[in-house]
Amino acid sequence: MSEDLTIRQISSKAEKRRFVRMLWDIYSNDPNWVPPLEMDRMKLIDEKKNPFYSHAETRWWLAERDGKPVGRIAAIINHNYNEVQNERAGFFGFFESINDPHVARSLFQNAERWMREQGMKVAYGPASPSSNDEYGLLIEGFDRPPVFLMTYNPPYYAALIEQNGFVKDHDLFAYLLSQETARSEKLARVSKALAERGNIVIRPINTKRFDEEVERIKQIYNRAWENRGFVPFTDAEMDFLAKDLKQIYDPELVLFAEVEGKTVGFALSLPDVNQSFHSGSPIPRGAMNLPVAIWKLLTKKKKIDTVRILVLGVLKEYRNRGVDAMLYSETMKTAKRKGYEYGEASWVQESNMPMNRAAEMMNGIKYKTYRVYRKNLN
């Protein structure tokens, strides 16, 4: 094999398209890979359109051997993260590589050198581009395709990252819930008692007041989350996400918890549209354009039997009242009525005991694990 490896820093739209399209070189023969919509990937890394980059600096590198892409990486400095967490931290993201330690080492050397030059003391990742987007490296659970907006990667990536001096910072879990086991009579009885005793009301989103409801979600999300490394959404970031999700969401699966008229928590679940896009066979480069994606959604909608519980949170002062369990329970009840047999609760940080307990109370099976890595840059 030729060692004529080049690492190029890229910036133009044409180069970034090449950055996106190299995914097919890594995954096209992987039966569990779900191809992305190219326009979505381009929008995610567009520093003019994606509001994340208004408070972040990013550099992008593409590795090529004999003119063919063999790897890529991004180095990211999220100024909002450093301000909130009081750190001098950088992140690596969008990492892809053939199974070649030399390629991975060359990519990480470029990313780490730039982060050091900016005065960063530690690097975390993968974050593509942040913990509010695709986050963590899959390390357990390679036997199934990823659900919507969850990461997927070859098993050998962990070794490539660890060979470059990265160690575990923390893990994230995905729980698989089944309608057959999730809703027991005991859970239904407990949820009813909690609702009556705590005056807790669970209601779906009011689509006629969509913008107002998004504002409620912003307030709860930015106040309720205490995960390691959490950074609040800016208004622009939340609006950007809401606009995208509005195209596929089911209003009956967006639930608010209220106590005496005050919104104290919410749960956002989405149909796993990846089931429409997953074919289980080699996928030609460029096959996932917008018309094809729309056709797949329309013709394979009945194939979707899973919802992803994407976000579930409760204000701190209303925790330990069973609100989280009620949101889980009502989500699965609604999903069952609409014909969904399974739910994935993801991701749940390993240190988030209330959410882990709630998933376990629903007889959730911890079936995927994702890892966030750390490396000191001193």
Residue pairs with C-beta under 8 A, 6 or more apart in sequence:
1 65
2 65
2 66
3 65
3 102
4 65
4 66
5 63
5 64
5 65
5 70
5 102
5 103
5 106
6 63
6 64
6 65
7 61
7 62
7 63
7 106
7 107
7 110
8 15
8 61
8 62
8 63
8 64
9 59
9 60
9 61
9 110
10 16
10 18
10 19
10 60
10 61
10 62
11 60
13 42
15 60
15 62
16 42
16 45
16 46
16 60
17 38
17 42
18 62
18 69
19 45
19 60
19 62
19 69
19 72
19 94
20 36
20 38
20 41
20 42
20 45
21 38
21 69
21 285
21 286
22 62
22 69
22 71
22 72
22 96
23 35
23 36
23 41
23 96
24 35
24 283
24 284
24 285
25 68
25 69
25 70
25 98
26 96
26 97
26 98
26 154
27 33
27 35
27 154
27 283
28 282
28 283
28 284
28 285
29 282
30 154
31 280
31 281
32 142
32 143
32 144
32 145
32 146
32 152
32 278
32 280
33 145
33 152
33 283
34 145
34 146
34 152
34 274
34 277
34 278
35 277
35 283
35 287
35 288
36 288
37 288
37 289
37 290
37 293
38 286
38 288
38 289
39 289
39 290
40 244
43 49
43 50
44 50
44 128
44 129
44 133
45 60
45 74
45 94
45 129
46 53
47 53
47 58
50 129
50 240
51 234
51 236
51 237
51 239
51 240
52 78
52 129
52 130
52 132
52 133
52 237
53 129
54 234
54 236
55 78
55 79
55 80
55 234
56 76
56 77
56 78
56 79
56 80
56 129
56 130
57 76
57 77
57 79
57 118
58 74
58 75
58 76
58 77
58 129
59 74
59 75
59 111
59 114
60 72
60 73
60 74
60 94
61 72
61 73
61 74
61 75
61 107
61 110
61 111
62 69
62 71
62 72
63 69
63 70
63 71
63 72
63 97
63 103
63 106
63 107
64 70
65 103
70 97
70 98
70 100
70 103
71 95
71 96
71 97
71 98
71 100
71 103
71 104
71 106
71 107
72 94
72 95
72 96
72 97
72 107
73 92
73 93
73 94
73 95
73 96
73 107
73 108
73 110
73 111
74 92
74 93
74 94
74 95
74 111
74 128
74 129
75 90
75 91
75 92
75 110
75 111
75 112
75 114
75 115
76 90
76 91
76 92
76 93
76 127
76 129
76 130
77 89
77 90
77 91
77 115
77 118
77 120
78 89
78 91
78 129
78 130
78 231
80 231
80 232
80 234
81 87
81 89
81 91
81 130
81 229
81 231
82 88
82 89
84 230
84 231
84 232
85 229
85 231
87 121
87 122
88 119
88 120
88 121
88 122
89 120
89 121
89 122
89 123
89 124
90 111
90 115
90 118
90 120
90 122
90 123
90 124
90 377
91 123
91 124
91 125
91 126
91 127
91 129
91 130
92 108
92 111
92 123
92 124
92 125
92 126
92 127
93 125
93 126
93 127
93 128
93 129
94 126
94 128
94 129
95 107
95 125
95 126
95 157
95 161
96 153
97 103
97 104
97 107
97 157
97 160
99 154
99 156
99 160
101 160
101 163
104 160
104 161
104 163
104 164
105 163
105 164
108 164
111 123
112 123
112 375
112 377
115 123
115 377
116 377
120 377
121 376
121 377
121 378
122 374
122 375
122 376
122 377
123 166
123 374
123 375
123 377
124 169
124 229
124 372
124 373
124 374
125 166
125 372
125 373
126 134
126 135
126 136
126 137
126 151
126 372
126 373
127 133
127 134
127 135
127 372
128 134
128 135
128 151
130 231
131 227
131 229
131 230
131 231
132 231
132 233
132 237
132 241
134 149
134 150
134 151
135 151
135 172
135 347
135 370
135 372
136 151
136 171
136 172
136 347
136 370
136 371
136 372
137 151
137 153
137 157
137 158
137 161
137 370
137 371
137 372
137 373
138 146
138 151
138 152
138 153
138 368
138 369
138 370
139 158
139 171
139 369
139 370
139 371
140 368
140 369
141 174
141 367
141 368
141 369
142 155
144 367
144 368
145 152
145 274
145 275
145 278
146 152
146 274
147 174
147 272
147 274
147 306
147 308
147 344
147 346
148 270
148 271
148 272
148 273
148 274
148 308
148 310
149 270
149 308
149 310
150 174
150 308
150 344
150 346
150 347
150 368
150 370
151 370
158 371
161 373
162 373
164 375
165 375
166 373
166 374
166 375
167 373
167 374
167 375
168 371
168 372
168 373
168 374
169 228
169 371
169 372
169 373
169 374
170 228
170 349
170 350
170 351
170 371
170 372
171 349
171 350
171 369
171 370
171 371
171 372
172 346
172 347
172 348
172 349
172 350
172 369
172 370
172 371
172 372
173 346
173 347
173 348
173 349
173 350
173 356
173 359
173 366
173 368
173 369
173 370
174 344
174 345
174 346
174 347
174 348
174 366
174 367
174 368
174 369
174 370
175 344
175 345
175 346
175 348
175 359
175 360
175 362
175 364
175 365
175 366
175 367
176 342
176 343
176 344
176 364
176 365
176 367
177 309
177 328
177 332
177 342
177 343
177 344
177 345
177 359
177 362
177 363
177 364
177 365
178 341
178 342
178 363
179 332
179 335
179 336
179 340
179 341
179 342
181 363
182 328
182 332
182 343
182 362
182 363
182 364
183 329
183 332
183 333
183 336
183 362
184 363
187 325
187 329
187 361
187 362
188 329
190 322
190 325
191 322
191 325
191 326
191 329
191 330
194 200
194 321
194 322
194 323
194 325
194 326
195 201
195 202
195 326
198 259
198 321
198 322
198 323
199 259
199 260
200 257
200 258
200 259
200 321
200 322
200 323
200 326
201 257
201 258
201 259
202 255
202 256
202 257
202 258
202 326
202 327
202 330
203 255
203 256
203 258
204 251
204 252
204 253
204 254
204 255
204 256
204 334
205 213
205 251
205 254
205 255
205 256
206 212
206 213
207 251
210 246
213 254
213 256
214 238
214 239
214 242
216 256
216 263
216 266
217 238
217 242
217 266
217 268
218 233
218 235
218 238
219 263
220 263
220 264
220 265
220 266
220 313
220 315
221 232
221 233
221 238
221 266
221 311
221 313
222 232
222 233
223 315
223 316
224 265
224 313
224 314
224 315
224 316
225 232
225 313
226 316
227 349
227 351
227 352
228 349
228 351
229 372
233 241
245 268
245 270
248 270
248 271
248 273
248 297
249 268
249 270
250 269
250 270
250 271
250 338
252 334
252 338
253 268
253 269
253 270
253 271
253 307
253 331
253 334
253 335
253 338
254 266
254 267
254 268
254 269
255 266
255 267
255 269
255 327
255 330
255 331
255 334
256 263
256 265
256 266
257 263
257 264
257 265
257 266
257 267
257 314
257 318
257 323
257 326
257 327
258 264
259 318
259 323
264 314
264 315
264 318
264 323
265 312
265 313
265 314
265 315
265 318
265 323
265 324
265 327
266 311
266 312
266 313
266 327
267 309
267 311
267 312
267 327
267 328
267 330
267 331
268 309
268 310
268 311
268 312
269 307
269 308
269 309
269 310
269 331
269 335
269 343
270 307
270 308
270 310
271 304
271 306
271 307
271 340
272 304
272 306
272 307
272 308
272 344
273 297
273 304
275 300
275 303
275 304
275 305
275 306
276 296
276 297
276 300
276 301
276 303
276 304
277 288
277 293
277 296
304 340
305 339
305 340
305 341
305 342
306 340
306 341
306 342
306 343
306 344
307 331
307 335
307 340
307 342
307 343
307 344
308 343
308 344
308 346
309 328
309 331
309 343
309 344
309 345
309 346
310 346
312 324
312 327
312 328
312 331
312 345
312 355
314 323
314 324
314 327
319 354
320 354
324 354
324 355
324 358
325 358
325 361
325 362
328 345
328 358
328 359
328 361
328 362
329 362
331 343
332 343
332 362
335 343
345 355
345 359
345 362
345 364
346 368
347 370
348 355
348 356
348 359
349 355
350 356
359 366
